[in-house]
């Protein structure tokens, strides 16, 4: 009884964290975003490290390698499209970028759709105590990452996210260093009663 209650609380906390992350991800797809160099650099490094760790299992499986490569390719292609349609704006000596809304929404929707699918598929086991069988893992699996590591669709979608955000954030940082004043969009005048 105690173990199932602990598992249920852990599942609820995990679900709440995932929903919060999804909310923040969707919110970043709309409107102008303050260009925070440290924050974007941190995200690049974090996604790069996690992605790099998850590439290790690909060394042991051609299917994993293919899913990783296809996911990265699609992610970078989407990032190239988004980068081409990203705009920059400077207001009050602060630089903002305006992401391509639809591309970011597609990437976020893929991620959200896969989470919902995994939740629906795994929902019968949510209320039972989960045990990990060591014989089910293969070289390079990293505990909690084994679901991403073992399922090619989940792996592909995760690497779409990695490819998209690593390249896109790199582009935003790179482009922002090389902008000229004529490259900035003029901020929209405030609306209101005159």
TORMARVEX-936058 format. One line per 2 residues: number of its first residue (from 0); for each residue x, y, z of N, C-alpha, C. Coordinates in pm, whole numbers, plus 50000, padded with zeros to 5 digits. Layout:
<pts>
NUM = X/Y/Z/X/Y/Z/X/Y/Z ~ ...
</pts>
This chain:
<pts>
0 = 50083/49881/50000/50000/50000/50000/50087/50126/50000 ~ 50189/50129/50085/50278/50244/50095/50353/50265/49963
2 = 50399/50155/49902/50475/50167/49777/50386/50220/49665 ~ 50260/50175/49657/50173/50223/49550/50134/50369/49572
4 = 50117/50411/49698/50088/50552/49727/50207/50639/49689 ~ 50327/50595/49721/50449/50668/49685/50462/50676/49533
6 = 50433/50567/49465/50440/50564/49318/50336/50660/49259 ~ 50214/50662/49315/50109/50750/49267/50147/50896/49287
8 = 50203/50930/49401/50247/51068/49427/50359/51106/49331 ~ 50454/51015/49311/50564/51040/49217/50513/51062/49076
10 = 50416/50981/49035/50358/50996/48902/50286/51129/48888 ~ 50210/51169/48992/50139/51297/48988/50236/51414/48981
12 = 50345/51409/49058/50444/51516/49055/50514/51523/48920 ~ 50544/51406/48864/50607/51402/48732/50514/51460/48628
14 = 50386/51422/48633/50288/51474/48538/50276/51625/48550 ~ 50273/51677/48673/50264/51822/48694/50386/51893/48637
16 = 50505/51837/48658/50627/51896/48605/50626/51897/48453 ~ 50584/51785/48393/50579/51775/48247/50479/51876/48191
18 = 50361/51889/48254/50262/51986/48207/50314/52129/48217 ~ 50387/52160/48325/50446/52293/48340/50548/52319/48229
20 = 50631/52218/48199/50732/52233/48094/50665/52253/47958 ~ 50556/52179/47935/50485/52192/47807/50423/52331/47796
22 = 50365/52380/47904/50307/52515/47904/50414/52619/47869 ~ 50529/52609/47934/50637/52705/47908/50687/52693/47764
24 = 50696/52570/47713/50743/52549/47576/50646/52613/47477 ~ 50515/52592/47493/50418/52651/47403/50417/52803/47414
26 = 50433/52856/47535/50432/53000/47555/50549/53066/47481 ~ 50662/52997/47470/50779/53054/47402/50763/53056/47251
28 = 50656/52997/47198/50634/52997/47054/50555/53118/47006 ~ 50508/53200/47099/50423/53312/47062/50487/53444/47101
30 = 50485/53538/47007/50530/53673/47038/50679/53686/47057 ~ 50718/53806/47089/50861/53833/47103/50913/53779/47236
32 = 51037/53735/47230/51104/53676/47346/51232/53755/47374 ~ 51252/53789/47498/51375/53857/47535/51493/53765/47509
34 = 51594/53817/47441/51709/53735/47408/51802/53730/47530 ~ 51796/53620/47602/51883/53597/47717/51995/53503/47677
36 = 52112/53556/47653/52224/53475/47602/52260/53361/47696 ~ 52266/53387/47825/52305/53281/47920/52200/53170/47922
38 = 52074/53208/47918/51966/53109/47921/51969/53022/47796 ~ 51985/53084/47680/51990/53007/47555/52114/52919/47549
40 = 52227/52971/47596/52350/52891/47598/52333/52771/47691 ~ 52273/52792/47807/52248/52682/47900/52161/52575/47835
42 = 52055/52616/47764/51967/52519/47699/52039/52441/47591 ~ 52125/52510/47516/52203/52440/47413/52289/52332/47478
44 = 52361/52368/47583/52449/52272/47650/52370/52157/47712 ~ 52260/52189/47779/52180/52086/47843/52125/51986/47741
46 = 52063/52037/47635/52010/51947/47532/52122/51871/47461 ~ 52235/51939/47439/52348/51872/47375/52403/51758/47458
48 = 52415/51779/47589/52467/51674/47677/52370/51557/47686 ~ 52241/51587/47708/52142/51479/47717/52135/51404/47583
50 = 52132/51479/47473/52131/51415/47342/52255/51331/47318 ~ 52371/51382/47358/52495/51306/47343/52494/51176/47423
52 = 52443/51184/47546/52433/51063/47628/52338/50961/47564 ~ 52231/51010/47504/52136/50919/47442/52183/50868/47306
54 = 52289/50925/47253/52347/50871/47130/52430/50746/47157 ~ 52476/50730/47281/52559/50613/47314/52486/50482/47283
56 = 52357/50466/47323/52289/50340/47288/52277/50318/47137 ~ 52283/50424/47057/52274/50409/46913/52395/50334/46857
58 = 52504/50333/46933/52622/50258/46889/52596/50107/46889 ~ 52494/50064/46962/52467/49922/46978/52347/49873/46898
60 = 52284/49961/46823/52164/49922/46750/52147/50008/46624 ~ 52142/49943/46507/52120/50021/46385/51985/50093/46385
62 = 51881/50032/46446/51750/50097/46451/51755/50224/46535 ~ 51825/50218/46648/51842/50338/46731/51921/50445/46657
64 = 52024/50404/46588/52106/50499/46513/52023/50566/46404 ~ 51941/50487/46334/51856/50542/46228/51753/50639/46286
66 = 51688/50601/46395/51588/50688/46458/51652/50819/46504 ~ 51773/50810/46561/51844/50930/46607/51879/51020/46490
68 = 51934/50961/46383/51977/51039/46267/51858/51104/46197 ~ 51748/51030/46180/51629/51086/46115/51572/51199/46201
70 = 51563/51175/46332/51512/51278/46422/51596/51405/46417 ~ 51729/51388/46425/51818/51506/46418/51803/51579/46285
72 = 51795/51502/46176/51780/51564/46043/51652/51645/46031 ~ 51541/51587/46077/51413/51659/46072/51418/51781/46163
74 = 51475/51766/46282/51486/51878/46375/51566/51993/46320 ~ 51679/51963/46260/51763/52069/46202/51693/52132/46082
76 = 51624/52051/46000/51551/52108/45885/51442/52204/45933 ~ 51368/52165/46037/51266/52255/46092/51330/52381/46150
78 = 51445/52366/46214/51515/52481/46272/51563/52576/46162 ~ 51608/52521/46050/51650/52607/45938/51531/52689/45887
80 = 51416/52624/45875/51297/52695/45831/51258/52804/45932 ~ 51259/52767/46060/51224/52864/46165/51323/52980/46167
82 = 51452/52949/46150/51555/53053/46152/51534/53152/46038 ~ 51497/53099/45923/51475/53184/45806/51359/53282/45832
84 = 51266/53244/45917/51147/53325/45943/51149/53393/46080 ~ 51263/53393/46147/51275/53459/46276/51307/53606/46254
86 = 51247/53690/46335/51270/53834/46326/51330/53883/46458 ~ 51401/53994/46450/51464/54053/46568/51412/54195/46587
88 = 51403/54234/46711/51352/54367/46744/51431/54421/46863 ~ 51460/54550/46857/51531/54612/46969/51442/54723/47024
90 = 51424/54718/47156/51342/54818/47222/51401/54844/47360 ~ 51420/54970/47393/51477/55010/47522/51612/54941/47548
92 = 51695/54938/47445/51829/54876/47451/51826/54728/47486 ~ 51714/54663/47466/51704/54518/47485/51671/54454/47352
94 = 51737/54342/47326/51716/54272/47200/51615/54159/47222 ~ 51520/54151/47131/51417/54047/47135/51423/53969/47005
96 = 51381/53844/47010/51363/53768/46887/51218/53723/46882 ~ 51167/53715/46762/51029/53674/46740/51034/53543/46663
98 = 51012/53431/46732/51025/53301/46666/50913/53276/46566 ~ 50939/53187/46474/50837/53146/46378/50738/53057/46453
100 = 50621/53110/46476/50522/53047/46563/50486/52906/46520 ~ 50457/52886/46393/50405/52757/46349/50508/52645/46358
102 = 50632/52675/46328/50735/52571/46338/50754/52527/46482 ~ 50763/52622/46573/50776/52587/46714/50656/52509/46765
104 = 50537/52547/46715/50417/52474/46755/50419/52330/46704 ~ 50468/52309/46584/50475/52173/46529/50568/52087/46614
106 = 50684/52140/46648/50780/52064/46729/50721/52036/46867 ~ 50661/52136/46928/50600/52116/47059/50483/52018/47052
108 = 50404/52026/46946/50290/51935/46931/50337/51790/46913 ~ 50445/51770/46840/50501/51635/46827/50537/51579/46965
110 = 50606/51662/47042/50649/51620/47175/50528/51593/47264 ~ 50432/51684/47265/50312/51668/47347/50232/51545/47302
112 = 50217/51529/47172/50145/51412/47120/50208/51281/47163 ~ 50340/51277/47161/50408/51154/47201/50392/51129/47351
114 = 50396/51236/47431/50376/51220/47576/50235/51168/47603 ~ 50135/51226/47535/49997/51181/47555/49982/51036/47512
116 = 50040/51002/47397/50033/50864/47350/50096/50768/47451 ~ 50215/50803/47500/50282/50716/47598/50200/50705/47726
118 = 50136/50816/47767/50054/50815/47887/49934/50721/47868 ~ 49869/50730/47752/49752/50646/47725/49793/50499/47718
120 = 49905/50472/47651/49950/50333/47638/49994/50277/47773 ~ 50060/50359/47853/50112/50311/47981/50015/50331/48097
122 = 49897/50391/48072/49806/50424/48182/49764/50304/48266 ~ 49745/50184/48211/49709/50073/48299/49817/50041/48403
124 = 49941/50070/48370/50049/50037/48464/50081/50151/48560 ~ 50012/50266/48548/50042/50379/48635/50007/50352/48781
126 = 49908/50269/48802/49863/50246/48939/49918/50117/48997 ~ 50011/50055/48928/50077/49937/48982/50221/49971/49013
128 = 50283/49895/49098/50422/49920/49134/50509/49873/49018 ~ 50597/49960/48973/50683/49931/48859/50811/49866/48909
130 = 50849/49756/48846/50976/49693/48878/51060/49694/48752 ~ 51188/49710/48770/51281/49714/48657/51356/49583/48653
132 = 51348/49517/48539/51419/49392/48520/51550/49424/48449 ~ 51660/49395/48513/51792/49428/48457/51818/49356/48326
134 = 51751/49243/48301/51773/49170/48177/51709/49241/48057 ~ 51619/49339/48082/51553/49411/47973/51638/49525/47919
136 = 51748/49559/47984/51829/49671/47939/51942/49621/47850 ~ 51991/49711/47770/52104/49677/47684/52215/49776/47712
138 = 52335/49750/47660/52447/49841/47688/52414/49984/47646 ~ 52448/50078/47732/52426/50218/47702/52294/50274/47750
140 = 52205/50190/47805/52080/50241/47859/52108/50313/47990 ~ 52038/50421/48014/52061/50502/48133/51936/50508/48219
142 = 51905/50402/48286/51797/50400/48384/51668/50459/48331 ~ 51628/50576/48381/51503/50640/48343/51495/50678/48197
144 = 51608/50683/48127/51607/50719/47987/51585/50598/47896 ~ 51565/50480/47955/51554/50360/47873/51432/50365/47782
146 = 51323/50432/47823/51205/50443/47736/51241/50520/47611 ~ 51311/50631/47627/51354/50709/47510/51453/50627/47429
148 = 51540/50558/47497/51646/50484/47431/51593/50366/47351 ~ 51492/50296/47403/51448/50172/47341/51343/50190/47232
150 = 51257/50289/47242/51148/50305/47147/51193/50396/47033 ~ 51195/50346/46909/51246/50427/46799/51163/50553/46771
152 = 51031/50546/46787/50948/50665/46761/50976/50771/46867 ~ 50979/50730/46994/51008/50824/47102/51148/50881/47084
154 = 51242/50797/47048/51380/50842/47026/51384/50942/46911 ~ 51316/50913/46802/51315/51004/46687/51256/51139/46723
156 = 51144/51139/46794/51080/51266/46833/51169/51343/46931 ~ 51232/51271/47023/51323/51340/47115/51437/51406/47038
158 = 51492/51336/46939/51603/51394/46864/51556/51503/46767 ~ 51428/51503/46729/51374/51620/46657/51383/51741/46748
160 = 51342/51723/46873/51351/51833/46970/51495/51880/46988 ~ 51585/51785/47006/51726/51819/47027/51781/51894/46905
162 = 51762/51838/46787/51813/51902/46666/51754/52039/46644 ~ 51623/52050/46666/51556/52179/46645/51607/52284/46741
164 = 51599/52256/46871/51631/52360/46968/51781/52391/46976 ~ 51866/52293/46962/52010/52322/46964/52047/52411/46846
166 = 52001/52374/46726/52036/52457/46610/51967/52593/46618 ~ 51839/52595/46652/51766/52721/46653/51822/52819/46756
168 = 51850/52771/46876/51908/52861/46977/52047/52906/46935 ~ 52125/52817/46874/52257/52858/46825/52239/52968/46720
170 = 52145/52951/46629/52121/53051/46526/52084/53185/46587 ~ 51993/53185/46683/51949/53310/46745/52069/53380/46810
172 = 52152/53305/46881/52269/53365/46944/52368/53417/46840 ~ 52394/53338/46738/52489/53375/46633/52439/53499/46558
174 = 52314/53494/46515/52259/53605/46436/52253/53734/46517 ~ 52222/53722/46645/52209/53842/46728/52342/53916/46742
176 = 52452/53845/46730/52584/53909/46738/52620/53982/46610 ~ 52555/53945/46499/52590/54001/46369/52481/54092/46312
178 = 52386/54131/46393/52279/54217/46345/52327/54361/46331 ~ 52275/54426/46229/52297/54569/46211/52165/54638/46245
180 = 52168/54765/46280/52043/54835/46314/51935/54823/46207 ~ 51974/54817/46080/51872/54805/45975/51808/54666/45970
182 = 51867/54570/46039/51810/54435/46045/51698/54423/46149 ~ 51690/54518/46239/51589/54511/46346/51454/54557/46295
184 = 51353/54491/46336/51218/54537/46311/51188/54650/46407 ~ 51106/54740/46365/51064/54847/46455/50950/54795/46541
186 = 50956/54818/46671/50847/54771/46757/50716/54838/46718 ~ 50609/54764/46734/50477/54818/46704/50444/54928/46804
188 = 50384/55036/46756/50348/55143/46851/50242/55092/46949 ~ 50246/55142/47072/50147/55097/47170/50007/55137/47126
190 = 49914/55046/47150/49776/55075/47114/49703/55127/47236 ~ 49608/55208/47214/49531/55262/47327/49453/55382/47282
192 = 49379/55439/47371/49299/55557/47340/49388/55680/47335 ~ 49368/55760/47233/49446/55882/47217/49361/56001/47251
</pts>
